[in-house]
Amino acid sequence: MHDIIVIGGGPAGMTAALYAKRAGKSVLLIEKNTFGGQITWSHKVENYPAISSLSGLEWGDQMFSQIEALGVEYELDEVTSITKKDDLFTLTTAFGAIYEAKAIILATGAKPKRLGLEGEEDYIGCGISFCAVCDGEFYRQKDVAIIGGGNTALGEALYLADICRSVTLIVRRDSYRADLPLVDAISKRDNIRQVMSARVSALHGQETLSGVTLTYADGKSELMALDGLFIAIGHSPENELFSGLIALTEDGYANADETCATITPGVFVAGDCRQKQVRQLTTAVSDGTISALAACRYIDHL
Ligand code: NAP
């Protein structure tokens, strides 16, 4: 039995664990993949106050060391069910564990969106990747493309430009969604080609991806040979498991009030899986803080 179980070990979940533990609660943090979550994919974090520059991996490692040193309990496992009876939550996991808690904080983040093209799932790991930091090295001195016009796509393009022979940035509109400093940096790189108002409409290759069809806004198409394709078109929340427990938006994001409380007493939500306007590292840790303190208050009034 724990006071609080946090599901998801990204920046929001780890911050929630930090604050709840420091407030004297017993805390269990359950993460199914990597402590640090999506931030570990970021080449550089340069917009976190008081940190000029740090890799996402370092940020995640330092945060994890901090909560580990504090005595937060943690498990690498996947939560498969949550039930609530009276004021007690029971969680079961893929490894068959059963945990109980007085409050839970959902911080499950979001997963990379797919293009929805034929063969896409089969090419993942065989030419398609969602993470330049993880897979960029496989494409050293090769030709890659990256789809997306947001901060993720441009950040990844810059990272890949240091490794790959050429990087083609494919953007579906005629303008970027990314921040200006990134757009400026992209335009200064000789080996980054910017292809605007274009979509990848088909994937080609035997077992490994070897090219794509590019279709432009005017309807014209061309074949483009490449060694790797990075998809950075945003994320969708991983909230399916909670659909019977809390209210979700049409897009699957968790609804919560400004204290990160959901409609179900004792269930709080933090980070990218929550319905909100801005999804940044800073807002994830903000949610983590707010949800943990709200969960502590909730427990104290049980
Ligand atoms: P995003 O900002 O939502 O951008 C997604 C990009 O993919 C947009 O250019 C979008 O085009 C395009 N797109 C969406 N669906 C597409 C499709 N089916 N085919 C082709 N293109 C498609 O996503 P993100 O870049 O992952 O960023 C998510 C959030 O994290 C943002 O708030 C971002 O600021 C934040 N972030 C911050 C940092 C940082 O501060 N350093 C780093 C990474 C991410 P449209 O513009 O036409 O919709």
Residues whose N, C-alpha, C, O or C-beta is under 5 A from the ligand:
A	BS01	NAP	N47 L115 G148 G149 G150 N151 T152 A153 R172 R173 R177 A232 I233 G234 R279
